[in-house]
Amino acid sequence: MRSSRIYDYVIVGAGIVGLTVAMELRKRHPTSSIVILEKESDIGLHASGRNSGVMHTGVYYGTTTLKAKVCSLGACRMRQFAVEHEIACKKVGKVIIATSSKDLPILDQLIRNAQGNSVRADYLDAEAVKEIEPHASAYEAGIYCPDTAVIDSKGVINKLRELLLDASVDFIYGALIVSASNEGRFVKTLQGDFFYGYLYNCAGAGADIVARMFGHANDYALVPFKGIYYQLKGNRRHLVKGNIYPVPDMELPFLGVHLTKVISGEVYIGPTAIPALGRENYGILKGIKLLEGFTIARQLLSMYQDNRENFRRLVHEEMKKYYKPFFAAAGKKLVSSLESVDLESSNKVGIRPQLVNLKTRTLEMDFIIEKDQYALHVLNSISPAFTSALAFCELVVDQAEGLQV
Ligand SMILES: Cc1cc2nc3c(=O)[nH]c(=O)nc-3n(C[C@H](O)[C@H](O)[C@H](O)COP(=O)(O)OP(=O)(O)OC[C@H]3O[C@@H](n4cnc5c(N)ncnc54)[C@H](O)[C@@H]3O)c2cc1C
């Protein structure tokens, strides 16, 4: 029989959110006992180990959002963390370019967001865009964000684990949470029971499931979107110096297919936002569980019928991207000299665990926090949760400790 263990703080999930919350707790409570319960056998097997490592600056988010509060500060702290611990990180900048006249008013909105969030962003005409990204094909205008950086995100999470182990934070792997009693303040896991003083649910794509065990997250359903990437062949990498992004659809929480020169020098193009049938459905069928697949399919069908935020068009456009020439066409809008033959497949694929609000029937754009006296749940930890983590963890712990509402 497995034993029960007692900790002051139990954290569920060893992604960037769980790791940084653990760092923050250790900083505030040097002598407390802290454990991170992770269902996998290692860290970084999901979003935090599969992302592009772009440190966003915060131009996309309205000033009242949680994302706006933590993105730019988080990016700044992450860059400092990289310097302190010799993790590869490079400020390469980003251009966001209009590809048609309907994008131009959105550029204005992004500039207003940047001003409201005290983030540097310059409005550029198409010629000025070319001075920064010579191969970008802007329609009339674009925006330059000079502070956007790229980082070795696996290097970050590995270093955080090392620091936490040195600071006597325990890691238990294979510890899938199977049930919880918030009154009794314990969780049952595949590695035994854990009693806690306070619990932080930072389970990423599994956070809504864990939250429901505590009577939370009842207004939300999860719809996973699969992000597939190609990469540019070696002899075409010169087409991108830093980051070339399209103007996003401000009604949707996706940034659109973009080109990023990651820290290793490879240039990735993607991601798609293809509806997936599982939280871990990284392959075509791999990662689909029957019941979960059925529930997600039913949710998707209902959204398709509703067609809010033009969901049907999104699905049609995204499904087409399984076909390489359509994928390449999305890239060609950003760099007109790009051809389908310039792309080669990559094994980079991620899942965006997107929450849908069941009352408003719309996709949630912001991070969501639900909490009670003994537990806090981080929901919808989508991009830019990696960028924001070193500031977001402070806000999360403040909220749990009643220092912020
Ligand atoms: C393809 C892709 C590209 C991205 N690019 C960027 C980018 O450039 N910049 C950026 O800022 N953000 C980016 N993001 C978003 C960013 O990676 C995520 O927002 C962030 O990593 C989420 O971290 P997390 O800790 O919440 O989740 P995760 O990293 O998924 O960690 C959650 C952990 O919880 C564990 N877990 C789940 N359920 C349970 C359970 N029941 N019991 C125990 N453990 C459990 C999981 O195994 C996992 O290890 C990208 C995401 C994707 C998918």
The ligand as a Gaussian input file, in Angstrom:
#p B3LYP/6-31G(d) Opt

LIG

0 1
 C        2.862000      24.880000     -30.222000
 C        2.850000      25.921000     -29.148000
 C        3.614000      27.076000     -29.281000
 C        3.593000      28.035000     -28.278000
 N        4.421000      29.118000     -28.389000
 C        4.495000      29.992000     -27.350000
 C        5.410000      31.070000     -27.389000
 O        6.167000      31.223000     -28.344000
 N        5.427000      31.930000     -26.343000
 C        4.612000      31.772000     -25.251000
 O        4.675000      32.595000     -24.322000
 N        3.754000      30.757000     -25.193000
 C        3.678000      29.857000     -26.197000
 N        2.830000      28.806000     -26.133000
 C        1.993000      28.649000     -24.946000
 C        2.772000      28.115000     -23.755000
 O        3.664000      27.106000     -24.146000
 C        1.779000      27.594000     -22.730000
 O        0.839000      28.609000     -22.484000
 C        2.470000      27.202000     -21.418000
 O        3.551000      26.364000     -21.663000
 C        1.452000      26.540000     -20.494000
 O        2.133000      26.078000     -19.370000
 P        1.408000      25.190000     -18.289000
 O        2.384000      24.979000     -17.189000
 O        0.104000      25.803000     -17.964000
 O        1.027000      23.833000     -19.040000
 P        1.921000      22.550000     -19.405000
 O        3.252000      22.921000     -19.892000
 O        1.073000      21.724000     -20.309000
 O        2.094000      21.810000     -18.026000
 C        1.023000      21.200000     -17.336000
 C        1.549000      19.919000     -16.705000
 O        0.490000      19.357000     -15.921000
 C        0.542000      17.947000     -16.044000
 N       -0.791000      17.411000     -15.732000
 C       -1.926000      17.550000     -16.460000
 N       -2.959000      16.930000     -15.860000
 C       -2.454000      16.387000     -14.716000
 C       -3.041000      15.608000     -13.664000
 N       -4.346000      15.283000     -13.666000
 N       -2.248000      15.200000     -12.651000
 C       -0.933000      15.529000     -12.616000
 N       -0.327000      16.266000     -13.594000
 C       -1.084000      16.694000     -14.628000
 C        0.944000      17.725000     -17.507000
 O        1.506000      16.460000     -17.703000
 C        1.928000      18.879000     -17.740000
 O        3.264000      18.481000     -17.535000
 C        2.798000      27.845000     -27.130000
 C        2.029000      26.687000     -27.004000
 C        2.054000      25.730000     -27.991000
 C        1.236000      24.479000     -27.796000

